[in-house]
Amino acid sequence: MDQNETRKVILFVDMSRAYGRGLIKGFVKYSQMHGPWRIYHQFPSYSNKSVKEYDIEKFDIDGVFIADIYADVQNVQAIKDSGKVIIVKGVDQIIEGIPNVVSENEAIGRLAAEHFISKGFKNFAYCGFSGIKWSKMRGASFQNHLEAKGFSVAKIEFPEEALAVAQEENNIAQWIMDLPKPVAILASNDERGRQIVDICDKLTPYNVPSDIAVLGVDDDELVCEMTNPPLSSISRNFEKGGYEAAETMDRIFKGEKLDNAVMTVEPIQVVSRQSTDVVAVEDNVIAAAITFISRSYRQVISVEDVAKEVAVSRRSLERKFKSNIGRTVLEEIHRHKNEQVVKYLTETNMTIAQIARLLGFANPKSMGRAFKKERGISPQQCRYRFSKI
């Protein structure tokens, strides 16, 4: 095939959820920049047609990106046998001999644990799905990181056989009522998080977030905002995963052998909404100090400023921080500031200099030093790895 000829690619990717839309958006972005490619999508659900009914040969398809619910063994093997270039995002595990897009589930659990610890929680729980590997991996990582800090995690997962909705919700409700309060719950994804928040709304006298803080995964904006209160969630770089999938496919088109290439969808950060907007410490001074710090991210504030705001001595404040949340006041200031740096790096086109100026840094270099000290990477590396645009 002439390299200048238009490639024909079909995407068997579910567009009903944020991860699918993000993967497709990244894939399309690459094709627009390096194509032209003609991109097809699977039949809509109301057509009652399956992947097997799409005649890849008739449409003269060059490549296939197949993900999750469509990526069963038979579908993948049939496409592979056809000789077409195929890239897979499987539900449970890497499929050997084919380029794979995989989720970094261990990092999701770690990020969730760190977020809840930063809020001062002492009680933790995880609600997931049994029989689903990514759910188990997120729960295990969440548990491992918290146990390493001396905490325990209450977990609930549901059997593979489907329960009636009412019965499942009753089980979750009973589990929540039995948890010590206040408690921080990581849900395996946003749908499970939405379900937990809805159930909590019925559990008088408990409420979200003062008694029960809930964190989802995927940052599906529609799901998170329709939840009451809005659901905090861990955002992931789906678009970059889709972009790299298209890039890998293009390299194979051009003759490279990349049978075992792996592209990783990593978590970016916690997108905080009302469902975790709480400081779960009994000490009112610490709670007031953290609230002040979180609201002052655009200002240059010192430890002395925080102590003055809450009317205690610096020494007393430092001692309270160390004993209650295990960090110094300055570390807490830097943590909140760097959360905003990540937000602007990944969600805007602002330059590094513009972000530094907006957030009150003396200059881009000082922002870079502070950011790398905490995050282990430079602002430029963060933008490259996690940017959504």
C-alpha positions in Angstrom: 0.0 0.0 0.0 1.3 3.5 -0.9 2.2 5.3 2.3 0.3 8.4 1.0 -2.9 6.4 0.6 -5.6 7.0 3.2 -5.6 4.4 5.9 -8.8 2.8 7.0 -9.2 2.2 10.7 -12.1 1.0 12.8 -12.5 1.6 16.5 -14.4 -0.9 18.6 -14.5 1.3 21.7 -17.5 2.0 23.9 -18.3 5.8 23.7 -20.8 5.7 26.6 -18.1 6.3 29.2 -15.3 8.8 29.7 -12.5 6.4 29.2 -13.8 5.3 25.8 -14.5 8.9 24.6 -11.0 9.9 25.8 -9.3 7.0 24.0 -11.1 7.9 20.8 -10.4 11.6 21.1 -6.6 10.9 21.4 -6.7 8.4 18.6 -8.5 10.9 16.3 -6.1 13.7 17.3 -3.2 11.6 16.1 -4.9 10.7 12.8 -5.7 14.3 12.1 -2.1 15.3 12.7 -0.4 12.5 10.8 -3.1 11.1 8.5 -5.3 11.4 6.6 -7.0 8.3 8.0 -10.6 7.3 7.5 -11.9 6.3 10.9 -15.0 4.0 11.3 -16.7 3.2 14.6 -18.7 0.0 15.5 -22.4 -0.1 14.9 -24.5 1.7 17.6 -26.2 -0.5 20.2 -29.6 0.0 18.8 -28.6 -1.7 15.5 -28.2 -5.0 17.4 -25.1 -5.8 15.4 -22.0 -7.2 17.0 -18.3 -6.9 16.2 -18.4 -10.2 14.4 -20.9 -8.8 11.9 -18.6 -6.0 10.8 -17.1 -7.2 7.5 -13.5 -6.0 7.9 -12.5 -7.5 4.6 -15.3 -5.9 2.7 -14.4 -2.4 4.0 -10.7 -3.1 3.3 -9.8 -2.1 6.9 -6.1 -1.6 7.6 -6.2 -1.5 11.4 -8.4 -2.2 14.4 -8.4 -0.7 17.9 -10.6 -2.9 20.1 -11.3 -2.2 23.7 -12.8 -3.7 26.9 -16.4 -5.1 26.3 -15.5 -5.9 22.6 -12.1 -7.3 23.4 -13.1 -11.0 24.0 -10.7 -13.7 22.9 -12.8 -14.7 19.9 -13.0 -11.2 18.5 -9.3 -10.5 19.1 -8.2 -13.8 17.6 -10.4 -13.4 14.5 -9.0 -9.9 13.8 -5.5 -11.1 14.4 -6.0 -14.0 12.0 -7.2 -11.6 9.3 -3.7 -10.1 9.2 -4.9 -6.6 10.1 -3.0 -4.4 12.5 -4.7 -4.7 15.9 -4.3 -2.9 19.2 -6.1 -4.0 22.3 -7.2 -2.4 25.5 -8.3 -5.5 27.4 -10.5 -5.6 30.6 -8.3 -7.9 32.7 -4.9 -8.6 31.3 -2.4 -8.1 28.6 -3.0 -10.2 25.5 0.4 -11.5 24.3 1.6 -10.9 20.8 -0.5 -7.8 20.3 0.2 -4.1 21.3 -1.8 -3.4 24.4 -3.2 -0.3 26.2 -3.2 -1.0 29.9 -4.4 0.9 33.0 -2.0 1.8 35.9 -4.2 0.4 38.6 -1.5 0.3 41.3 -1.0 4.1 41.0 -4.7 4.7 41.3 -4.9 3.0 44.6 -1.8 4.9 45.9 -3.1 8.3 44.8 -6.4 7.6 46.5 -4.7 6.6 49.7 -2.5 9.7 49.7 -5.6 11.9 49.0 -7.5 10.6 52.0 -4.6 10.6 54.3 -4.0 14.3 53.4 -7.6 15.0 54.5 -6.8 13.5 58.0 -8.9 10.3 57.7 -8.2 7.4 60.0 -11.0 5.0 58.7 -10.9 3.7 55.2 -13.0 1.4 52.9 -13.1 0.2 49.4 -16.2 -0.8 47.3 -15.6 -2.7 44.1 -16.6 -5.6 41.9 -15.5 -9.2 42.4 -14.3 -11.1 39.3 -13.0 -8.0 37.6 -9.2 -7.8 37.7 -8.9 -4.0 37.5 -11.3 -3.5 40.4 -9.3 -6.0 42.6 -6.0 -4.4 41.7 -7.2 -0.9 42.6 -8.6 -2.2 45.9 -5.4 -4.2 46.7 -3.2 -1.2 46.0 -5.4 1.1 48.1 -5.2 -1.4 51.0 -1.4 -2.0 50.7 -0.5 1.7 50.8 -2.8 2.3 53.8 -1.6 -0.7 55.7 2.0 0.5 55.1 1.0 3.6 57.0 -0.5 1.6 59.8 -4.2 1.8 58.8 -6.7 -0.9 57.9 -9.3 -1.0 55.0 -12.8 -2.5 55.1 -13.6 -3.9 51.7 -16.8 -5.1 50.0 -17.1 -6.7 46.6 -20.0 -8.3 44.9 -20.1 -11.8 43.4 -20.1 -12.3 39.6 -23.7 -13.4 39.6 -25.9 -10.3 39.2 -27.9 -9.2 42.2 -31.2 -7.3 41.9 -30.5 -3.6 42.2 -32.5 -3.2 45.4 -30.7 -6.1 47.1 -27.2 -4.8 46.1 -28.1 -1.4 47.4 -29.3 -2.9 50.6 -26.1 -4.8 51.0 -24.0 -1.6 50.4 -26.2 0.4 52.8 -25.7 -2.1 55.6 -22.0 -2.2 55.0 -21.8 1.6 55.1 -23.8 1.8 58.3 -21.4 -0.7 60.0 -18.3 1.3 59.1 -16.7 3.5 61.8 -17.2 7.2 61.1 -15.9 9.5 59.6 -14.8 7.1 56.8 -13.2 7.6 53.5 -14.5 5.3 50.7 -12.7 4.6 47.4 -15.1 3.4 44.8 -13.7 1.2 42.0 -15.1 3.7 39.4 -17.4 6.6 39.1 -20.5 4.5 38.6 -19.9 2.7 41.8 -19.1 6.1 43.5 -22.3 7.6 42.3 -24.2 4.6 43.7 -22.5 5.0 47.1 -23.4 8.7 47.3 -27.0 8.0 46.3 -27.3 5.3 49.0 -25.7 7.6 51.6 -28.4 10.2 50.8 -30.9 7.8 52.2 -28.9 6.9 55.3 -30.1 9.4 57.9 -28.3 10.7 59.9 -25.1 10.1 57.9 -24.2 12.5 55.1 -21.5 13.1 52.5 -18.8 14.4 53.0 -18.9 15.1 56.8 -19.5 11.4 57.8 -18.7 9.6 54.6 -16.2 10.9 51.9 -16.5 9.2 48.6 -13.9 9.1 45.7 -14.5 7.7 42.3 -12.1 6.8 39.4 -12.1 8.0 35.8 -13.5 11.6 36.3 -16.4 11.1 34.0 -17.7 14.6 34.3 -21.3 13.9 33.5 -21.5 11.1 36.1 -19.6 13.1 38.7 -21.7 16.3 38.3 -25.1 14.5 38.3 -24.3 13.0 41.7 -25.5 14.9 44.7 -23.2 16.1 46.1 -20.8 16.1 43.1 -18.4 13.2 43.1 -14.6 13.7 43.5 -12.7 11.4 41.2 -9.3 10.4 39.9 -8.7 11.7 36.4 -6.7 9.6 34.0 -4.8 10.4 30.7 -7.1 8.5 28.4 -6.4 10.8 25.5 -2.7 10.2 25.7 -3.4 6.5 25.7 -5.5 6.8 22.6 -2.9 9.0 20.9 -0.1 6.5 21.6 -2.3 3.7 20.4 -2.7 5.5 17.0 1.0 6.3 16.9 1.9 2.7 17.5 -0.5 1.5 14.8 1.1 4.0 12.4 4.6 2.7 13.1 3.4 -0.8 12.4 1.9 0.4 9.2 5.3 1.7 8.3 7.0 -1.6 8.9 8.1 -1.6 12.5 7.6 -4.8 14.5 5.8 -3.8 17.8 3.9 -7.0 18.7 4.4 -6.5 22.5 4.3 -2.7 22.7 2.5 -1.5 25.9 0.9 1.9 26.3 -0.1 3.0 29.8 -3.1 5.0 30.9 -1.9 6.7 34.1 -3.8 8.5 36.8 -3.2 12.3 36.7 -4.6 13.6 40.0 -7.7 13.8 42.2 -10.3 16.2 40.9 -11.8 17.5 44.1 -15.5 18.1 44.3 -17.9 18.2 47.2 -18.0 14.5 48.0 -14.5 14.8 49.6 -14.5 18.5 50.5 -13.9 17.9 54.2 -11.0 17.8 56.7 -11.5 14.8 58.9 -9.5 15.8 61.9 -10.9 16.4 65.4 -8.5 19.3 66.0 -10.3 22.5 64.9 -7.0 24.4 64.6 -5.7 21.9 62.1 -9.0 21.8 60.1 -9.0 25.6 59.9 -5.3 25.7 58.9 -5.8 23.2 56.1 -8.9 25.1 54.9 -7.0 28.4 54.8 -4.1 26.8 52.9 -6.4 25.2 50.3 -8.1 28.5 49.6 -4.8 30.5 49.3 -3.2 28.6 46.5 -2.8 31.7 44.4 -1.1 33.6 47.1 2.4 33.4 48.6 1.8 32.3 52.2 4.3 31.3 54.9 4.0 29.1 57.9 3.8 32.3 60.0 0.8 33.4 57.9 -1.0 30.1 58.6 -0.2 30.3 62.3 -1.5 33.9 62.4 -4.7 32.9 60.6 -5.6 30.3 63.2 -4.2 32.3 66.2 -1.6 29.8 67.5 2.1 29.9 67.7 4.2 28.5 64.9 5.7 25.8 67.2 2.3 24.7 68.4 1.0 24.5 64.8 3.9 22.5 63.6 3.5 20.0 66.4 -0.2 19.6 65.7 0.4 19.0 62.0 3.0 16.4 62.6 0.9 14.5 65.2 -2.4 14.7 63.2 -1.5 14.4 59.5 2.2 13.5 59.5 3.4 16.5 57.5 4.9 19.9 58.2 2.9 23.0 57.6 5.2 24.0 54.7 4.8 20.5 53.1 1.0 21.0 53.2 1.4 24.4 51.6 3.5 22.9 48.8 1.2 20.0 48.3 -1.9 22.2 47.7 0.1 24.5 45.5 1.4 21.6 43.4 -2.1 20.2 43.0 -3.0 23.4 41.2 0.2 23.3 39.1 -0.9 19.8 37.8 -4.4 21.1 37.1 -3.1 24.0 34.9 -0.5 21.9 33.2 -2.9 19.2 32.2 -6.1 21.1 31.5 -4.9 24.4 29.9 -2.6 25.7 27.2 -1.0 28.2 29.6 2.8 28.4 29.5 5.0 27.4 32.4 5.7 31.1 33.1 2.0 32.0 33.0 1.2 29.2 35.5 4.0 30.3 37.8 2.9 33.9 37.8 -0.8 32.9 38.4 0.1 30.8 41.4 2.4 33.3 43.0 5.8 31.7 42.4 8.7 34.1 42.1 9.6 32.7 38.7 9.2 29.5 36.6 12.5 28.0 38.0 11.3 28.3 41.6 8.0 26.6 40.6 10.0 23.9 38.8 12.2 23.2 41.8 9.3 22.9 44.2 7.3 20.8 41.9 10.1 18.3 41.1 11.0 18.0 44.8 7.5 16.8 45.6 6.4 15.0 42.4 9.7 13.6 41.2 9.2 15.1 37.7 9.5 18.5 36.1 6.4 20.5 35.1 7.4 19.9 31.5 7.5 16.2 32.0 4.2 16.3 33.8 2.5 18.1 30.9 4.0 15.7 28.4 2.8 12.6 30.3 -0.6 13.7 31.5 -1.9 16.6 29.4 -5.6 16.2 28.4 -5.3 18.6 25.5 
